[in-house]
Amino acid sequence: MSVSLSRTPFTATVLGLPRVGPNRELKRATESYWAGRVDAEHLHAVGAELRRAQFAELAAAGLDSVPVGTFSYYDQVLDTAVLLGALPPRVAGIADPLDRYFAAARGTDTVAPLEMTKWFDTNYHYLVPEIDAATTFSLHPEKLLADLAEAIEFGVPARPVVIGPITFLKLAKAADGAAVDRLPELLPLYADLLGQLAAAGAQWVQIDEPALVTDLTDAEIALVRETYTTLAAVAQRPAILVATYFGHPDAALAALADTDIDGVALDVTAGTGVDAVAAVPALARKLLVAGVVDGRNIWRTDLDAALRTLGTLLGSAGAVAVSSSSSLLHVPYSLAPETGLDERLRSWLSFGAEKVAEVRVLATALTEGTDAVAAELTAARAAAESRRTDPRLHDERVRARLAALDESDLNRLPADERRVLQRDHLDLPVLPTTTIGSYPQTSAIRLARAALRKGEIDQAEYVRRMRAEIAEVITLQERLGLDVLVHGEPERNDMVQYFAELLDGFAATDNGWVQSYGTRCVRPPILFGDVSRPEPMTLSWIGYAQSLTAKPVKGMLTGPVTILAWSFVRDDQPLGDSARQVALAIRDETVDLEAQGARVIQVDEPALRELLPLRAADQPAYLRWSVDAFRLATAGVADTTQVHTHLCYSEFGEVISAIAGLDADVTSIEAARSHMEVLDDLNAAGFALGVGPGVYDIHSPRVPSVEEITTSLASALKAVPAERLWVNPDCGLKTRGPVEVEASLRNLVTAAQSLR
């Protein structure tokens, strides 16, 4: 085989790294900076220390190419907008670069932030760049060059990483025309950047193009070929690695291989198989970075299977490097702190540090033979056998209940008939006001939770303190004049983890933090076995809240799709099967809530769009089982009981039919940052159920005025009849402060009352 590689290939790497810190050091430093407790110098020092620690760990692990430039104070897409001079004009007047950056991310009292939505089919949120006719791109590579210099000084084999021009433009929101039409303006900037990186000492550069695993038109495939032909022709440049992940690049792979780029990274765990690589002969001249270690889930790699795959790929590529399938941003740092996990379960897992070790083991096996890693291979086989034979993976009672279900278990009366029954049952005013569920998690709540965990207080004292918080939230809502109340969820650490800790088949971590957006981190639970509800999960809390008021208090639950999406899910059965198991457990809770007196039950599905497959051909099957899972969870209650659901921060146009198919009586939905645009999609699909388009953006600290909310509601009323329109924030209020929440909700109620 003829091989021509312009740079010495590497053998072991990962595509990206987490950045919040193993103990969320960056989160704390950033929030302290926002609060004025520390200065920018302190924040930058924390970031530098986190990067140096990662360099040391990766060098010690034996990676011979290390990604740099993946560190971010908020979001990598926002960083790319800064790199390309594409921040919105409304932040241009903020002199300090760091404050300007955070204003684009979070907004200020006078500046609206960028929209936020999901990063492909993950639970990570990115900030959506805004591009219009006035946007003039310009290169600002200072941060990336500084990161590269820092890594080189530390002595690691640094590979700068940047989001590619095609992905950046396809993720952007264009005011006029398609953003991708601006590609000719970006290519000279990327060419200039390549030259500057080469001059600064970079041997390789990684250009991330995950958009290439989505459905592309023939014209877009042609743009892929033209783009990378142009960039590969830059005279003085590093070797170019184009990274695709989260799926198979399909025709884009051949287009990339036809150019003179030096390498392609492929996600082998998400469908890019050996046959697809063999079908592209031009890869015989390139480095293939094979993502055989799953960067998104936490199960131990089947090393034997990965080695077989790598061995086959060696015959189709110029050289092969072992890698994670995607950035390790999506998994926790390390298993080391998880001493509380069941030992058998722990042996099945691989977090970030363990995945790096797996990459190194596989690379060593390829270069030195399997005898060099015999102990590691033996341990992996033992863990796989332990998992395969564990009795917790198959609960025959759960499977028998599911087998006995039929279509009638998914249906209630038609929505228009239910609306009449619920109108009499609830007696609500026109434009009823409510909130999504959570209220601010105060320091008192966090301290009580920590005290319980440390054994400093007992369960009875914890319940007493949480009931005091609930009483305060109920009093606040009644004083403000809200119509349908919530209990505020003080007892819940997280809307998924709370339920996972009460369901059989799940396990929780102590320190398994993963970045969701900005400084928001979550600890996804681990769904490892068959799921069931051993006892009620919310009845005592909701019952207590309802005892304090005559107004309806919503029963608050998380839906089956979201519980799956925000967990690390077992990979030994179809996702739809796991969803049905979770749905059955949630159904048991809804029935018990109704029997206790709940007249309104909200089952949140903010992740419905998130799990939508990236390829259109795969989407109908997903939408069928996800809709059925929600209906299974909610159709057990009487038709007089009003079922709500909540969706947030996604592009909803592709799933409008599914939103209608959920058959929820009321759907609250993100709309504040997108200026009610989602209502056009709903109307186009003939949506005829209740809807609450968010009029208060809770991801920003700014308090919306009465006039602002009134304008949003007036706009909504042009699209939704008053008898079907609800008034609510975009999302839960957990991350906001009590003072701003009270002011914002007071304005929300005033605006609704003024329009009645």
WOZI-V394547 format. One record per backbone hydrogen bond with DSSP energy under -0.5 kcal/mol. NH is the residue of the N-H (numbers start at 1). CO is the residue of the C=O. E is the energy in kcal/mol with one decimal. If there is no record, write none. Layout:
# WOZI-V394547
nh = [NH	NH]
co = [CO	CO]
e = [E	E]
This chain:
# WOZI-V394547
nh = [3	13	15	24	26	27	28	29	30	31	32	33	34	35	36	37	38	43	44	45	46	47	48	49	50	51	52	53	54	55	56	57	58	59	60	61	62	62	63	64	65	66	68	79	80	81	82	83	84	85	86	91	92	94	95	100	101	102	103	104	105	106	107	107	108	114	117	119	120	122	125	126	128	129	131	135	137	138	140	145	146	147	148	149	150	151	152	153	154	155	155	156	158	159	160	161	162	164	168	169	170	171	172	173	174	175	181	182	183	185	186	186	187	188	189	190	191	192	193	194	195	196	197	198	199	200	201	202	203	204	205	206	207	207	208	208	209	212	213	214	215	221	222	223	224	225	226	227	228	229	230	231	232	233	233	234	237	239	241	241	242	242	243	243	244	244	252	253	254	255	256	257	258	259	262	263	264	265	266	267	268	268	269	270	271	272	273	277	278	279	280	281	283	284	285	286	287	288	289	289	290	290	291	291	292	292	293	294	300	303	306	307	308	309	310	311	312	313	314	315	316	317	318	318	319	321	322	323	325	328	330	331	338	339	341	346	347	348	348	349	350	352	353	355	356	357	358	359	360	361	362	363	364	365	366	367	368	369	369	372	373	374	377	378	379	380	381	382	383	384	385	386	387	388	389	390	390	393	394	396	399	400	401	402	403	404	405	409	410	411	417	418	419	420	421	422	423	424	425	426	427	431	434	435	439	441	442	446	447	448	449	450	451	452	453	454	455	455	456	457	462	463	464	465	466	467	468	469	470	471	472	473	474	475	476	477	478	479	480	481	482	483	484	485	485	488	492	493	498	500	501	502	503	503	504	506	507	513	514	515	516	517	518	520	521	522	524	526	527	527	528	528	529	530	532	534	534	542	543	544	545	546	547	548	548	549	554	554	555	557	557	559	563	564	565	566	567	568	569	570	577	578	579	580	581	582	583	584	585	586	587	588	589	590	591	592	593	594	595	596	597	597	598	601	602	603	603	604	604	605	608	611	612	618	619	619	620	622	623	624	625	626	627	628	629	630	631	632	633	634	635	637	641	642	643	644	644	645	647	648	652	655	656	659	660	661	662	663	665	666	667	668	668	669	670	675	676	677	679	680	680	681	682	683	684	685	686	687	690	691	692	694	695	698	700	704	709	710	711	712	713	714	715	716	717	718	718	719	720	724	725	725	726	727	728	730	733	736	741	742	743	744	745	746	747	748	749	750	751	752	753	754	755	755	756	756]
co = [1	322	326	21	20	20	24	25	26	27	28	29	30	31	33	32	32	39	40	41	42	43	44	45	46	47	48	49	50	51	52	53	54	55	56	57	58	59	58	12	12	157	159	75	76	77	78	79	80	82	81	88	89	91	93	96	97	98	99	100	101	102	102	103	111	104	126	124	118	119	516	117	115	127	173	132	135	84	83	141	142	143	144	145	146	147	148	149	150	151	152	151	156	66	204	68	206	208	164	165	166	167	168	129	172	131	178	179	180	182	182	183	183	184	186	186	187	188	189	190	191	192	193	194	195	196	198	197	158	158	239	160	205	241	162	206	243	209	210	211	614	217	218	219	220	221	222	223	224	225	226	227	228	229	230	231	235	203	205	239	240	263	207	241	242	265	249	250	250	251	252	253	254	256	240	240	287	242	289	247	266	291	291	267	268	267	271	273	274	275	277	279	280	281	282	283	262	319	264	287	288	321	266	289	290	323	323	292	348	301	302	303	304	305	306	307	308	309	310	312	313	313	283	286	286	288	11	290	293	16	327	328	335	337	338	342	343	344	345	346	298	332	333	351	352	353	354	355	356	357	358	359	360	361	362	363	364	364	365	369	370	371	373	374	375	376	377	378	379	380	381	382	383	384	385	386	387	390	391	394	395	396	397	398	399	400	402	406	407	408	414	414	415	416	417	418	419	420	421	422	423	722	727	484	488	734	440	442	443	444	445	446	447	448	449	450	451	452	451	451	458	459	460	461	462	463	464	465	466	467	468	469	470	471	472	473	474	475	476	477	477	433	433	483	552	437	489	491	494	496	497	499	499	500	532	503	526	511	522	329	520	520	74	517	519	514	522	507	525	568	505	526	505	392	504	502	532	538	539	540	541	542	543	544	545	546	485	552	600	555	602	604	559	560	561	562	564	525	567	527	574	574	575	576	577	578	579	580	581	582	583	584	585	586	587	588	589	590	591	592	593	594	593	642	555	601	644	557	602	646	605	607	609	615	615	616	616	618	619	620	621	622	623	624	625	626	627	628	629	630	631	634	638	599	641	601	642	666	668	606	650	652	653	655	656	657	658	660	643	643	690	645	666	692	647	672	671	674	676	676	677	677	678	679	680	681	683	682	665	724	667	669	728	696	697	702	705	706	707	708	709	710	711	712	713	714	715	716	716	721	721	722	691	432	726	696	438	733	737	738	739	740	741	742	743	744	745	746	747	748	749	750	751	752	752	753]
e = [-0.5	-2.3	-0.7	-2.0	-2.2	-0.8	-2.0	-2.3	-2.8	-2.5	-1.9	-2.0	-2.5	-1.8	-1.2	-2.4	-1.0	-1.8	-2.9	-1.9	-2.1	-2.1	-2.5	-2.2	-2.1	-2.2	-2.5	-2.2	-2.0	-2.5	-2.3	-2.2	-2.7	-2.4	-2.2	-1.7	-0.7	-0.9	-1.8	-1.2	-0.8	-3.2	-1.9	-2.0	-1.6	-2.1	-2.0	-2.6	-2.1	-1.5	-3.6	-1.8	-1.6	-1.9	-0.8	-2.5	-2.2	-2.4	-2.1	-1.8	-1.4	-3.2	-0.6	-1.9	-2.6	-2.9	-2.3	-3.2	-1.2	-1.5	-3.0	-3.2	-2.7	-0.6	-2.7	-1.9	-0.6	-1.7	-2.8	-2.7	-2.4	-2.5	-2.3	-2.6	-2.3	-2.0	-2.6	-2.5	-1.6	-1.1	-0.6	-1.9	-1.6	-2.9	-0.7	-2.0	-2.4	-3.5	-2.5	-2.0	-2.4	-1.8	-0.9	-3.3	-0.6	-2.7	-1.7	-2.4	-1.6	-1.4	-0.9	-1.1	-1.9	-0.6	-0.7	-2.2	-2.6	-2.3	-2.6	-2.4	-1.8	-2.3	-2.7	-2.3	-2.3	-1.4	-1.5	-2.5	-0.6	-0.5	-2.6	-3.5	-0.6	-3.0	-2.5	-0.6	-3.3	-1.9	-2.0	-1.5	-0.8	-2.3	-2.1	-1.7	-1.9	-2.0	-2.5	-3.1	-2.2	-1.6	-2.2	-2.3	-1.7	-0.9	-0.5	-1.4	-0.8	-3.0	-2.9	-0.6	-0.5	-2.3	-2.1	-0.6	-0.5	-2.5	-2.2	-1.6	-0.8	-1.7	-2.5	-2.5	-1.5	-1.6	-1.4	-1.8	-2.2	-2.5	-2.3	-0.6	-1.2	-0.7	-1.2	-0.8	-1.0	-1.6	-1.3	-1.4	-2.5	-1.6	-1.8	-0.6	-2.0	-2.2	-1.6	-1.8	-2.6	-3.2	-2.6	-0.6	-0.9	-2.8	-2.8	-0.7	-1.8	-0.9	-1.6	-0.6	-3.2	-1.4	-2.5	-2.4	-1.9	-2.3	-2.7	-2.5	-1.9	-2.4	-1.8	-1.3	-2.1	-1.1	-1.7	-1.6	-1.4	-2.5	-3.1	-2.1	-2.8	-2.0	-0.8	-1.6	-2.1	-2.0	-1.0	-3.0	-1.7	-0.5	-1.8	-1.4	-2.8	-2.7	-2.8	-2.4	-2.2	-1.8	-2.2	-2.5	-2.1	-2.5	-2.5	-2.4	-2.4	-2.4	-2.0	-2.0	-3.4	-0.6	-1.3	-1.1	-1.5	-1.1	-2.1	-2.3	-2.2	-2.0	-2.0	-2.1	-2.0	-2.1	-2.1	-2.2	-2.2	-2.2	-1.7	-0.5	-1.0	-1.6	-1.4	-0.7	-2.0	-2.1	-2.0	-2.0	-1.8	-1.3	-1.1	-1.8	-2.0	-1.0	-0.6	-2.0	-2.4	-1.2	-1.6	-2.8	-2.0	-1.4	-1.8	-2.6	-2.0	-0.9	-2.1	-0.5	-2.1	-1.9	-1.4	-2.1	-2.7	-2.0	-2.3	-2.4	-2.5	-2.3	-2.2	-2.1	-0.6	-1.0	-2.4	-1.0	-2.1	-2.6	-2.1	-2.3	-2.5	-2.6	-1.7	-1.8	-2.3	-2.7	-1.8	-2.1	-2.7	-2.3	-2.2	-2.4	-2.3	-2.4	-2.2	-1.3	-2.0	-1.2	-2.2	-0.5	-2.6	-0.7	-1.4	-0.6	-2.2	-2.6	-2.4	-1.3	-0.7	-0.9	-2.3	-1.0	-1.8	-1.9	-2.7	-0.6	-3.3	-1.5	-0.8	-3.3	-0.6	-2.8	-0.6	-3.3	-0.6	-2.8	-2.1	-0.9	-1.8	-1.5	-1.1	-0.6	-0.7	-2.4	-2.8	-1.8	-2.1	-2.6	-1.5	-0.5	-1.4	-1.2	-2.9	-0.5	-2.6	-0.6	-2.8	-3.3	-2.2	-1.9	-2.9	-2.4	-1.6	-3.1	-0.8	-1.0	-0.7	-1.4	-2.3	-1.9	-1.6	-2.2	-2.6	-2.0	-1.5	-2.2	-2.5	-1.8	-1.2	-2.3	-2.2	-1.6	-2.5	-2.4	-2.1	-1.5	-0.6	-1.3	-2.3	-2.6	-3.5	-0.5	-2.9	-2.6	-0.6	-1.8	-1.7	-1.5	-1.4	-1.5	-0.5	-1.1	-0.6	-1.0	-2.7	-2.0	-1.9	-2.6	-2.1	-2.2	-2.0	-1.9	-2.4	-2.5	-1.9	-1.4	-2.4	-1.1	-1.1	-2.4	-0.5	-2.6	-0.6	-2.0	-2.6	-0.6	-0.9	-2.0	-0.9	-2.4	-2.2	-2.0	-1.5	-1.4	-1.3	-1.7	-2.0	-2.7	-0.5	-2.0	-1.0	-0.9	-2.3	-1.4	-1.5	-0.5	-1.2	-1.0	-2.2	-2.6	-2.3	-1.3	-1.7	-2.5	-2.1	-2.7	-2.6	-3.2	-2.3	-0.9	-1.1	-0.6	-2.2	-2.8	-2.3	-2.0	-2.6	-2.6	-2.1	-2.4	-2.6	-0.7	-0.8	-1.5	-2.3	-2.0	-0.6	-0.9	-2.5	-2.6	-0.5	-2.6	-2.3	-1.5	-2.2	-2.4	-2.1	-2.5	-2.8	-2.2	-1.9	-2.1	-2.6	-2.3	-2.4	-2.2	-2.7	-2.0	-1.0	-0.6	-0.7	-0.6]
